[in-house]
Amino acid sequence: MKEDNLIKSTACTYWFTGLPCSGKSTLADRLKEIYLSYNQPVVRLDGDVVRKSLCNDLGFSYEDRKENLRRVASVAEIVNSQNIPVLASFVSPTEELRGYVAEIIGEDKFKLIYVKCSLEECERRDVKGMYALARKGKIKGFTGVDDVFEEPEKYDLIVDTEKNSIEKCVSMIADYFNLFGKQNT
């Protein structure tokens, strides 16, 4: 493999935040595919997956959300210390929680990507029916319905998945962070 083809970024955590169904996981999964196509190591951490394993003892209270993110951020920091990038997709609904995560990972290693999408579009995309259940009161504390999502004030990049295709958003992320050198267009 030629040196030009190597992925340029190392040892950072690319943290995707946004409303449920905004496209966080889809973007991170697509970027993971690209890393792997270059035979580059990468670790993918996803909110739904982590909730079934590492954090299956936690609920959705503020304290539990904070503990969930603490555990994930600690894993990301350990992985980054091995010079491996992390792609993490978590709602992380408040500035305080995102700041907390950045402190654990390290401000220099934490790259916040705000995946912007309107609540209406997120609800339209929701194949699991979570928003509908929340609106009926069957799920309590659901971000965007009866729990807050604060748009990030501090971020590295915004990608709007309502106005842009997934491939365009992936390209924007790769270009902004120079992930794949000159090969990305």
LOTI-727113 format. One record per atom (N, C-alpha, C): residue in one letter; y, x, z negated. Coordinates in steps of 0.05 Angstrom, whole numbers, plus 5000, padded with zeros to 4 digits. Layout:
<recs>
AYXZ ...
</recs>
This chain:
<recs>
M497650175000 M500050005000 M502550185000 K504450125017 K506850275019 K508650214995 E510150414987 E512050384964 E513950144968 D514850094992 D516649874998 D515449604991 N512849584992 N511449334988 N511049274958 L511549454941 L511149404912 L513349224902 I512549054884 I514448874870 I516349054854 K518948984855 K520949154843 K521249104813 S520748864804 S521248804775 S518748874759 T519248974735 T517149024716 T518048954688 A516148874672 A516548844643 A518848654635 C519348444651 C521248244643 C519747974639 T520947804624 T519947524622 T521847344637 Y520847224658 Y522447024673 Y521846754661 W523746644647 W523446404631 W524646164646 F522945974654 F523845744669 F524245514649 T526745414648 T527345194631 T528444964648 G527944724638 G528844484652 G527444234641 L528344004650 L527043754642 L524043754650 P522443594636 P519743554646 P519743454675 C518043564691 C517643484719 C519943584737 S521443784728 S523643894744 S522644094765 G520244204761 G519144394779 G518744674767 K518944694741 K518644954728 K515845084733 S513844924728 S511045024732 S510545084761 T511344914778 T510844954807 T512145214817 L514645264809 L515945514817 L514545764805 A513845754779 A512545974767 A509846024779 D508345814785 D505745844797 D505945974825 R507945884840 R508345994867 R509046294865 L510746364846 L511446654843 L509046814834 K507346694817 K504846834809 K503146894833 E502846704851 E501346744876 E502346984892 I505047004893 I506247224908 I505647484895 Y506047504868 Y505447744853 Y502547834860 L500747644857 L497847704861 L497347784890 S498847674909 S498447754937 S499148054942 Y500848154924 Y501648444925 Y499848604906 N497748484895 N495948614876 N497448724852 Q499448574844 Q501048654821 Q500248484797 P500048604773 P499348454749 P501648274742 V501048044731 V503047854722 V501647664702 V503047574682 V501847384663 V503447124666 R502046904668 R503246644671 R502846484645 L504946394632 L504846234608 L506145964614 D504645744609 D505545474616 D505445304591 G507445134588 G507544964565 G505144784561 D504244654582 D501944474579 D499444624572 V499044854584 V496645014578 V496645124550 V498945234542 V499245354515 V498845134494 R499744894499 R499444674479 R496544604475 K494844664494 K491944604492 K490344824479 S491645054475 S490145284464 S491645414441 L493345594447 L494745754427 L496345574407 C497345354416 C499045184399 C497944904396 N495344864397 N494244594395 N494444474368 D495344624348 D495744524321 D498644424317 L500244434337 L503144354335 L503744094348 G505743954337 G506743704349 G509343764364 F511143564364 F513543594379 F516043564362 S515743594335 S518143594318 S519743854325 Y522243864316 Y523844094322 Y522444354311 E521444334287 E520144564274 E517644644290 D516144454299 D513744524315 D514444634342 R516544524355 R517444634380 R518344924377 K519744974355 K520745254350 K518345434345 E516345344330 E513945514326 E512445554351 N512145354368 N510845374394 N512245594410 L514845584412 L516345784427 L516246064414 R516146074388 R515946334374 R513346474383 R511146314382 R508546434390 R508546524419 V509546364436 V509646424465 V511446674469 A513746684457 A515646904460 A514347164449 S512847144428 S511447374417 S509347484436 V507847304449 V505947384469 V507347514492 A509547394502 A511047504524 A512047784517 E513047824494 E514148084485 E511848294485 I509548224476 I507248404475 I506448474504 V506248274521 V505548324549 V507648504563 N510148444558 N512248614570 N512048904560 S511248944535 S510949214524 S508749374538 Q507049234553 Q504949364569 Q505849394598 N508449354603 N509749384629 N508649174649 I508148934639 I507248714656 I509248484655 P510148384677 P511948154677 P510647894669 V512247714658 V511247454649 V512847234663 L511447034672 L512746794683 L512146564664 A514246474650 A513846274629 A515346024635 S513945794635 S515245534641 S515045354616 F517345314603 F517445154579 F520144994579 V519944744571 V522344584570 V524544724554 S523844824531 S525744964513 S528444824514 P528644594501 P530844404506 P533644474496 T533944674478 T536644724467 T537445014470 E540045054470 E541145324471 E540045484447 E539945364424 E538945504400 E536045604404 L534345434414 L531545524419 L531345734441 R532945704462 R532845914483 R533946184472 G535946174456 G537046414443 G534946544425 Y533546384410 Y531446474392 Y529246624408 V528446504430 V526446624447 V527446894458 A529946894467 A531147144478 A531147364458 E531747294433 E531747504411 E528947624407 I526947454408 I524147554404 I523347734427 I523747634451 I522947784475 I524648034479 G527248014472 G529148224476 G531048134498 E533648134492 E535648044511 E535448174538 D534748434538 D534548574564 D532148504580 K530148384567 K527648314581 K527448014587 F529247854576 F529247564579 F531047484602 K529847354622 K531347264646 K531046964647 L533246814642 L533146524641 L533746404668 I531846244678 I532246104703 I532345804696 Y534645684702 Y534945404697 Y534045244722 V531945094718 V530844924740 V532244654738 K534244614754 K535944384752 K534844154769 C534743914758 C533843684772 C534743434755 S535643224769 S536642994754 S534342854739 L535042724718 L533042564703 L531642364721 E533142234738 E532042024756 E529942154774 E530442384785 E528542514803 E526142604787 C526542714763 C524242804747 C522442564741 E523642334734 E522042094729 E520442014754 R521742034777 R520441954802 R518042134808 R518242394801 R516142594806 R513842574786 D514142434764 D512342444742 D509642304748 V507742454757 V505142344764 V503442274740 K504042394717 K502542334692 K503542084678 G505841984686 G506841744673 G508041784646 M508742024639 M509842094612 M512541964607 Y514241964627 Y516941844624 Y516641544619 A514841414634 A514441124630 A513441064602 L511541224593 L510541184566 L512741224545 A514441424549 A516641474531 A518641244531 R519141134554 R521040914557 R519940664543 K517240634542 K516040404529 K515640454499 G516440694489 G516240764461 G513540864453 K511740914472 K509041004466 K508941314461 I510941454470 I511241734464 I513941764451 K514041884428 K516541924413 K517442214417 G520142254418 G521242524420 G520842654447 F520842494468 F520442604495 F523042694506 T523142954514 T525643074524 T526642924548 G529242844547 G530442704569 G530542404565 V528842304547 V528742014542 V529941964514 D528442044493 D529442004466 D529742264451 D529742484465 D530342744453 D532142894473 V533743074462 V535843204477 V534743424495 F536043464518 F535843704534 F538643794539 E539344034529 E541944154533 E541844334558 E543444274577 E543644444600 E544444724590 P543144934600 P543845204591 P546745274597 E548045394578 E550745514582 E550445804591 K548445934580 K547846214587 K545246224603 Y545346324627 Y542946344643 Y543346574663 D541246654675 D541346854696 D541646734724 L540246504728 L540246374754 L539646074751 I540945914767 I540345624770 I539045584797 V536845434797 V535645344822 V535445044820 D536344904840 D536344614841 D534044514858 T531944414845 T529644334860 T529944054872 E532043924866 E532643664878 E533943704905 K535543904907 K537043964932 K535644164950 N533844324939 N532544534954 N529444504952 S528144594973 S525144594973 S524144804953 I521644774946 I520444974928 I520545244940 E519945274966 E519945534979 E522745654979 K524845494983 K527545584982 K528245684954 C527445534933 C527945614905 C526545874898 V524045894907 V522446144903 V523946374916 S524846334940 S526246544954 S528846624940 M530246424929 M532746474914 M532146644889 I529946584875 I529246734851 I528447014859 A526747044879 A525847304888 A528147474897 D530047364912 D532347514921 D534147594898 Y534747404880 Y536547454858 Y535647684841 F533047684834 F531947894817 F530648124833 N530948114859 N529848324877 N526948374870 L525348164869 L522548184861 L520848324882 F521448284907 F519648374928 F521048554948 G523248674940 G524548854958 G525548724983 K525548865005 K526648765030 K524748575045 Q522248545036 Q520348375050 Q521148075047 N522548005026 N523147725021 N525547635038 T525247415052 T527447305068 T528047015061 
</recs>
